[in-house]
């Protein structure tokens, strides 16, 4: 006779819990393909300029155009998801639908033809980036983000889901950050080497999406609350911009993704041209594992003690302090490592909690407008994320082009150092300060128990 599972009980706000460890693990694996795709896209500026020989300015412009397509596709995907009716759920079917396209899109990124004109190469870069970001990534990311709001209404459980998702995603991101350059160099450092590695990451992404489809769940009672969410597109956007907490999260997601994109794409340039060896990026990534795991371990206890918003404010202070020290010692490898450790630790809580904080806006939508609009809440916020990451990646190319960078030069002009300092230190410092100011305005966490109590009262009345 099997053992009866222990009752989960209520969370600290008195909301029924519904998730066990296996649920968190099954949900978290869905972050692997998303971070594989975003991390590989983050390396494209280096790949295109150093391995294919494309102009930095052209690459930057094509990446930004692709991100604009990507951002608007998010809005369309949110509307499609909210209007969706499938016996498999609102979110789950998309994971299976995108499994094979994810594999194909990842490989195509690195198969840029060399023996054709620059116009054809430019078109290829744009088309393949639109395919992986505006179509495949979006069709996974929006349902996956919305799944958090459909799986549970518990503030506490959503926070834990965010931690598990970020942990899985960070594993993918750190593997790429630490091993991509050394492995491709070991395989010859050619375009062919990058294609071989892309095949491996594509297969991992495909299998992860298939597993996520198999193990993910949707709470039937919460889905029923969202059945009337087929709100006209313009009306839904107006509702969201009247939700001040959603607007705050839109700005925060925009800023953190500029910072993340700069860090992901710019580290190799810093290692090669400031520290003198692009293989140092592996050392910086390896050292970053310590604060990464420490961040995952401490985010839960910090959130329990201080709450989501205050934990993120503490992170901003730490990140800004680390960047400020590097302003005065930009050529020091010791300061680079130490500052990177602190900055990495500072980013972890925000990466873990921002997704949950976005989905907490769903209940405020219901409270204020009587509509949850789960898909649009995630997709329109993701719009800001995509624009932010696009600007971050493009800033690197534009700053390098303005500074006179050319991959073919044996020695880069001194202005290139200043460009690298700008996207590695100065801009991230400003972003941490602005995010702290935005977080000062976010009091949804304090109001959440009151909002949930009112929603439960309305539900009983109906």
C-alpha positions as CSV (number, residue, x, y, z in Angstrom):
1,X,0.0,0.0,0.0
2,X,1.5,3.3,-1.1
3,X,2.2,6.1,1.3
4,X,-0.2,9.1,1.3
5,X,1.6,12.2,0.3
6,X,1.9,14.9,3.1
7,X,-0.5,17.8,2.8
8,X,1.2,20.9,1.5
9,X,-0.8,23.4,3.5
10,X,-0.8,27.1,3.1
11,X,2.0,29.5,2.4
12,X,3.1,32.5,4.6
13,X,0.3,34.6,3.1
14,X,-2.4,32.0,3.7
15,X,-2.6,30.8,0.1
16,X,-2.9,27.1,-0.7
17,X,0.3,25.5,-1.9
18,X,0.3,22.9,-4.7
19,X,3.9,22.1,-5.7
20,X,6.4,19.5,-4.5
21,X,10.1,19.1,-5.3
22,X,9.5,17.0,-8.3
23,X,7.2,19.7,-9.7
24,X,9.9,22.4,-9.3
25,X,12.5,20.2,-11.0
26,X,10.2,19.3,-13.9
27,X,9.2,23.0,-14.4
28,X,12.8,24.2,-14.1
29,X,14.1,22.1,-16.9
30,X,12.2,24.2,-19.4
31,X,14.6,27.0,-18.8
32,X,17.5,25.1,-20.4
33,X,16.5,25.6,-24.0
34,X,15.6,29.2,-23.4
35,X,19.0,30.1,-21.9
36,X,20.8,28.0,-24.5
37,X,19.2,30.0,-27.3
38,X,19.7,33.4,-25.6
39,X,23.3,32.6,-24.6
40,X,24.3,31.5,-28.1
41,X,22.6,34.6,-29.6
42,X,24.7,36.6,-27.0
43,X,27.9,35.1,-28.5
44,X,26.9,35.9,-32.1
45,X,28.6,39.4,-32.3
46,X,31.9,37.7,-31.5
47,X,31.3,34.8,-33.8
48,X,30.2,37.0,-36.8
49,X,33.1,39.4,-36.5
50,X,35.9,37.1,-35.5
51,X,35.0,33.8,-37.2
52,X,33.0,34.9,-40.3
53,X,34.6,38.3,-40.8
54,X,31.4,40.4,-40.9
55,X,31.5,44.2,-40.1
56,X,30.7,45.0,-36.4
57,X,28.3,47.8,-37.3
58,X,26.3,45.7,-39.7
59,X,26.1,42.9,-37.2
60,X,24.8,45.3,-34.5
61,X,22.1,46.7,-36.8
62,X,20.9,43.3,-38.0
63,X,20.7,42.0,-34.3
64,X,18.7,45.0,-33.3
65,X,16.2,44.7,-36.2
66,X,15.8,41.0,-35.3
67,X,15.1,42.0,-31.7
68,X,12.4,44.5,-32.9
69,X,10.7,41.7,-34.8
70,X,11.1,39.5,-31.7
71,X,9.6,42.1,-29.4
72,X,6.5,42.6,-31.5
73,X,6.1,38.8,-32.0
74,X,5.8,38.6,-28.2
75,X,2.7,40.7,-28.2
76,X,1.1,38.5,-30.9
77,X,2.1,35.3,-29.0
78,X,0.4,36.6,-25.8
79,X,-2.8,37.2,-27.6
80,X,-2.7,33.8,-29.3
81,X,-2.1,32.1,-26.0
82,X,-4.9,33.9,-24.1
83,X,-7.3,33.0,-26.9
84,X,-6.1,29.4,-27.1
85,X,-8.3,26.4,-26.4
86,X,-6.6,23.0,-26.3
87,X,-7.4,19.9,-24.2
88,X,-3.6,19.8,-23.4
89,X,-3.8,23.2,-21.8
90,X,-3.0,26.9,-22.7
91,X,0.7,26.6,-22.4
92,X,1.9,23.0,-22.7
93,X,1.2,22.3,-26.4
94,X,3.7,25.0,-27.4
95,X,6.6,23.1,-25.8
96,X,6.1,20.1,-28.1
97,X,5.4,22.2,-31.1
98,X,8.8,24.0,-30.8
99,X,11.1,21.1,-29.9
100,X,12.3,20.3,-33.5
101,X,12.3,24.0,-34.7
102,X,14.6,24.8,-31.7
103,X,17.1,22.2,-32.9
104,X,17.0,23.5,-36.5
105,X,17.2,27.2,-35.6
106,X,20.2,26.8,-33.3
107,X,22.2,25.1,-36.0
108,X,21.2,27.6,-38.7
109,X,22.6,30.5,-36.6
110,X,26.2,29.3,-37.3
111,X,25.9,28.2,-40.9
112,X,26.5,31.6,-42.4
113,X,27.7,31.0,-46.0
114,X,31.1,32.5,-46.6
115,X,31.4,32.5,-50.4
116,X,28.5,34.8,-51.2
117,X,28.1,38.6,-51.3
118,X,27.8,40.7,-48.1
119,X,24.2,41.5,-49.0
120,X,23.3,37.8,-48.9
121,X,25.2,37.3,-45.7
122,X,23.4,40.3,-44.1
123,X,20.0,38.8,-45.1
124,X,21.0,35.4,-43.7
125,X,22.0,36.9,-40.4
126,X,18.7,38.8,-40.2
127,X,16.5,35.8,-41.2
128,X,18.1,33.2,-38.9
129,X,18.0,35.6,-35.9
130,X,14.4,36.4,-36.6
131,X,13.7,32.7,-36.8
132,X,15.3,31.8,-33.5
133,X,14.2,34.8,-31.5
134,X,10.9,36.0,-32.9
135,X,9.5,32.6,-33.7
136,X,11.0,29.7,-31.7
137,X,12.1,31.5,-28.5
138,X,8.9,33.5,-28.3
139,X,6.6,30.5,-28.9
140,X,8.3,28.8,-25.9
141,X,9.1,31.7,-23.6
142,X,5.6,33.3,-23.4
143,X,3.7,30.0,-22.6
144,X,6.5,29.0,-20.2
145,X,6.4,32.4,-18.4
146,X,2.6,32.3,-18.2
147,X,2.7,28.7,-16.9
148,X,3.9,30.1,-13.5
149,X,0.6,32.1,-13.1
150,X,-1.5,29.1,-14.2
151,X,0.4,26.6,-12.0
152,X,-0.1,28.3,-8.7
153,X,-1.4,31.5,-7.0
154,X,1.1,31.2,-4.1
155,X,3.6,34.1,-3.9
156,X,6.0,31.8,-2.2
157,X,5.7,29.0,-4.7
158,X,6.2,31.3,-7.6
159,X,9.3,32.6,-6.0
160,X,10.7,29.1,-5.6
161,X,9.7,28.3,-9.2
162,X,11.8,31.3,-10.2
163,X,14.8,30.1,-8.3
164,X,14.6,26.6,-9.8
165,X,14.1,28.0,-13.3
166,X,17.1,30.4,-12.9
167,X,19.3,27.6,-11.6
168,X,18.6,25.4,-14.6
169,X,19.0,28.3,-17.0
170,X,22.2,29.5,-15.3
171,X,23.7,26.1,-15.7
172,X,23.2,26.4,-19.5
173,X,24.4,29.9,-19.6
174,X,27.5,29.2,-17.5
175,X,28.4,26.2,-19.5
176,X,28.3,28.3,-22.7
177,X,30.2,31.2,-21.0
178,X,32.9,28.9,-19.6
179,X,33.3,26.2,-22.3
180,X,32.2,27.6,-25.7
181,X,35.4,29.5,-26.5
182,X,37.8,26.8,-25.2
183,X,35.9,24.0,-26.9
184,X,35.6,25.7,-30.2
185,X,39.3,26.7,-30.1
186,X,40.2,23.1,-29.2
187,X,38.2,21.9,-32.2
188,X,40.1,24.3,-34.5
189,X,38.5,27.7,-33.7
190,X,36.8,27.7,-37.1
191,X,33.2,28.2,-38.1
192,X,32.9,24.4,-38.5
193,X,33.9,24.0,-34.8
194,X,31.1,26.3,-33.8
195,X,28.6,24.4,-35.9
196,X,29.5,21.1,-34.3
197,X,29.0,22.6,-30.8
198,X,25.6,24.1,-32.0
199,X,24.4,20.7,-33.0
200,X,25.0,19.4,-29.4
201,X,23.2,22.4,-27.8
202,X,20.3,22.0,-30.3
203,X,19.8,18.4,-29.3
204,X,19.8,19.3,-25.6
205,X,17.2,22.0,-26.3
206,X,14.9,19.6,-28.3
207,X,15.0,16.9,-25.6
208,X,14.4,19.5,-22.8
209,X,11.3,20.8,-24.4
210,X,9.9,17.3,-24.9
211,X,10.5,16.5,-21.2
212,X,8.9,19.8,-20.2
213,X,5.8,18.9,-22.2
214,X,5.6,15.5,-20.6
215,X,6.0,16.7,-16.9
216,X,4.5,20.2,-16.8
217,X,1.1,20.7,-15.3
218,X,-1.6,23.4,-15.4
219,X,-4.0,24.0,-12.4
220,X,-7.5,23.4,-13.8
221,X,-9.1,25.8,-11.3
222,X,-6.7,28.7,-12.3
223,X,-7.2,27.9,-16.0
224,X,-10.9,28.2,-15.6
225,X,-10.4,31.7,-14.1
226,X,-8.6,32.7,-17.3
227,X,-11.2,31.3,-19.7
228,X,-12.7,34.7,-20.4
229,X,-9.3,36.4,-21.0
230,X,-9.8,36.7,-24.8
231,X,-9.7,40.5,-24.4
232,X,-9.3,42.7,-27.5
233,X,-5.6,43.4,-28.1
234,X,-5.7,47.2,-27.7
235,X,-7.9,46.9,-24.6
236,X,-5.5,44.5,-23.0
237,X,-2.5,46.8,-23.6
238,X,-4.4,49.7,-22.1
239,X,-5.2,47.6,-19.0
240,X,-1.6,46.7,-18.5
241,X,-0.4,50.3,-18.8
242,X,-2.9,51.2,-16.1
243,X,-1.3,48.5,-13.8
244,X,1.5,50.5,-12.2
245,X,3.2,47.4,-10.9
246,X,3.4,45.8,-14.4
247,X,4.8,49.1,-15.8
248,X,7.6,49.0,-13.1
249,X,8.4,45.4,-14.0
250,X,8.4,46.4,-17.7
251,X,11.1,49.0,-17.0
252,X,13.1,46.6,-14.7
253,X,13.0,43.8,-17.3
254,X,14.1,46.2,-19.9
255,X,17.1,47.4,-17.8
256,X,18.2,44.0,-16.5
257,X,18.2,42.6,-20.0
258,X,20.4,45.4,-21.3
259,X,22.8,44.6,-18.5
260,X,22.6,40.8,-19.0
261,X,23.1,41.2,-22.8
262,X,26.1,43.4,-22.3
263,X,27.7,41.0,-19.8
264,X,27.0,37.9,-22.0
265,X,28.2,39.5,-25.3
266,X,30.9,41.7,-24.0
267,X,33.0,39.4,-21.7
268,X,35.0,37.9,-24.5
269,X,36.0,41.3,-25.8
270,X,37.1,42.4,-22.3
271,X,39.1,39.2,-21.9
272,X,40.8,39.5,-25.3
273,X,41.5,43.2,-25.6
274,X,41.7,44.4,-22.0
275,X,43.2,41.4,-20.2
276,X,45.1,40.1,-23.2
277,X,43.7,36.6,-23.9
278,X,40.2,35.5,-24.9
279,X,40.6,32.2,-23.1
280,X,40.5,34.1,-19.8
281,X,36.8,34.3,-20.3
282,X,36.7,30.6,-19.2
283,X,38.5,31.6,-16.0
284,X,36.1,34.4,-15.3
285,X,33.2,32.1,-16.0
286,X,34.6,29.4,-13.7
287,X,35.2,31.8,-10.8
288,X,31.6,33.0,-11.4
289,X,30.3,29.6,-10.5
290,X,31.0,30.3,-6.8
291,X,28.8,33.4,-6.4
292,X,26.2,31.8,-8.7
293,X,25.6,28.8,-6.5
294,X,25.9,30.9,-3.4
295,X,23.2,33.2,-4.9
296,X,20.9,30.2,-5.6
297,X,21.4,29.0,-2.0
298,X,20.8,32.4,-0.4
299,X,18.0,33.8,-2.6
300,X,15.3,31.6,-0.9
301,X,16.3,32.5,2.7
302,X,16.8,36.2,1.8
303,X,13.4,36.3,0.2
304,X,11.8,34.6,3.2
305,X,13.4,37.2,5.5
306,X,13.2,40.4,3.4
307,X,10.7,39.6,0.7
308,X,11.2,39.7,-3.1
309,X,11.4,43.5,-3.6
310,X,13.8,44.3,-0.7
311,X,16.0,41.3,-1.7
312,X,16.3,42.8,-5.2
313,X,17.1,46.3,-3.8
314,X,20.0,44.8,-1.8
315,X,21.2,43.2,-5.0
316,X,21.2,46.5,-6.8
317,X,23.3,48.1,-4.1
318,X,25.9,45.3,-4.2
319,X,26.1,45.4,-8.0
320,X,26.5,49.1,-8.2
321,X,29.3,49.0,-5.5
322,X,31.2,46.3,-7.5
323,X,30.9,48.3,-10.8
324,X,32.1,51.5,-9.0
325,X,35.3,49.8,-7.8
326,X,36.0,48.6,-11.3
327,X,35.7,52.2,-12.7
328,X,38.9,53.1,-10.9
329,X,40.8,49.8,-11.7
330,X,39.7,48.8,-15.2
331,X,42.9,47.0,-16.2
332,X,43.3,44.9,-13.0
333,X,42.5,41.2,-13.5
334,X,42.1,40.9,-9.7
335,X,39.5,43.6,-9.6
336,X,37.8,42.2,-12.7
337,X,37.5,38.9,-11.0
338,X,36.4,40.2,-7.6
339,X,34.0,42.7,-9.2
340,X,32.6,40.0,-11.4
341,X,32.0,37.7,-8.4
342,X,30.0,40.4,-6.6
343,X,28.1,41.4,-9.7
344,X,27.2,37.8,-10.5
345,X,25.9,37.3,-7.0
346,X,23.9,40.5,-7.2
347,X,22.3,39.5,-10.5
348,X,21.1,36.0,-9.3
349,X,18.2,37.2,-7.0
350,X,16.8,39.5,-9.7
351,X,17.0,36.7,-12.3
352,X,15.3,34.4,-9.9
353,X,12.5,36.7,-8.8
354,X,11.6,39.0,-11.7
355,X,9.6,36.3,-13.5
356,X,7.6,35.7,-10.3
357,X,7.1,39.4,-9.8
358,X,5.8,39.8,-13.3
359,X,3.3,37.0,-12.8
360,X,2.2,38.5,-9.5
361,X,0.8,41.4,-11.6
362,X,-1.8,38.9,-12.9
363,X,-3.7,39.0,-9.7
364,X,-3.6,42.8,-9.6
365,X,-5.1,42.7,-13.2
366,X,-7.9,40.6,-11.8
367,X,-8.4,42.8,-8.8
368,X,-8.5,46.1,-10.8
369,X,-10.1,45.0,-14.1
370,X,-11.7,41.6,-13.5
371,X,-9.4,40.1,-16.2
372,X,-6.2,38.1,-15.5
373,X,-4.8,38.3,-19.1
374,X,-2.0,35.9,-18.2
375,X,-0.6,35.6,-21.7
376,X,-0.6,39.4,-22.4
377,X,0.9,40.1,-19.0
378,X,3.9,37.9,-19.8
379,X,4.2,38.8,-23.5
380,X,4.0,42.5,-23.2
381,X,6.5,42.5,-20.4
382,X,8.7,40.2,-22.5
383,X,8.5,42.9,-25.2
384,X,10.5,45.1,-22.9
385,X,12.9,42.3,-22.2
386,X,13.6,41.7,-25.9
387,X,14.1,45.3,-26.7
388,X,16.4,45.6,-23.8
389,X,18.5,42.6,-24.8
390,X,18.5,43.8,-28.4
391,X,19.8,47.2,-27.4
392,X,22.4,45.6,-25.1
393,X,23.8,43.4,-27.9
394,X,23.7,46.2,-30.4
395,X,25.3,48.7,-28.1
396,X,28.5,46.5,-28.2
397,X,28.7,46.6,-32.0
398,X,27.9,50.2,-32.3
399,X,30.4,51.3,-29.6
400,X,33.1,49.1,-31.1
401,X,32.3,50.5,-34.6
402,X,32.4,54.1,-33.4
403,X,35.7,53.4,-31.6
404,X,37.3,52.2,-34.9
405,X,37.4,48.5,-34.0
406,X,38.3,46.1,-36.8
407,X,38.9,42.4,-36.1
408,X,41.7,42.3,-38.8
409,X,43.9,44.9,-37.0
410,X,46.9,43.5,-35.1
411,X,46.5,46.3,-32.6
412,X,43.2,48.1,-31.9
413,X,43.1,51.9,-31.3
414,X,43.0,53.1,-27.7
415,X,39.4,54.3,-28.2
416,X,38.4,50.6,-28.3
417,X,39.4,50.2,-24.7
418,X,37.0,53.0,-23.7
419,X,34.2,51.4,-25.7
420,X,34.8,48.1,-23.9
421,X,34.8,49.9,-20.5
422,X,31.5,51.6,-21.4
423,X,29.6,48.4,-22.1
424,X,31.4,46.4,-19.4
425,X,31.4,48.8,-16.5
426,X,29.9,52.3,-16.9
427,X,26.5,51.3,-18.4
428,X,25.9,48.4,-15.9
429,X,26.7,50.8,-13.0
430,X,24.0,53.2,-14.2
431,X,21.5,50.4,-14.7
432,X,21.9,49.1,-11.1
433,X,21.2,52.7,-9.8
434,X,18.1,53.2,-11.9
435,X,16.7,49.7,-11.0
436,X,17.1,50.5,-7.3
437,X,15.0,53.7,-7.8
438,X,12.3,51.7,-9.6
439,X,12.1,49.1,-6.9
440,X,11.5,51.8,-4.3
441,X,8.2,52.4,-6.1
442,X,7.0,48.7,-6.0
443,X,4.7,47.9,-3.0
444,X,2.7,45.1,-4.6
445,X,4.2,42.6,-2.2
446,X,2.8,44.4,0.8
447,X,-0.7,44.6,-0.8
448,X,-0.8,41.0,-2.1
449,X,-2.6,39.4,0.9
450,X,-5.2,42.1,0.8
451,X,-5.7,41.7,-3.0
452,X,-6.0,37.9,-2.7
453,X,-8.5,38.2,0.1
454,X,-10.7,40.5,-2.0
455,X,-10.5,38.2,-5.0
456,X,-11.5,35.2,-2.9
457,X,-14.4,37.3,-1.5
458,X,-15.6,38.1,-5.0
459,X,-15.3,34.5,-6.1
460,X,-17.5,33.3,-3.2
461,X,-20.0,36.0,-4.0
462,X,-20.3,34.8,-7.6
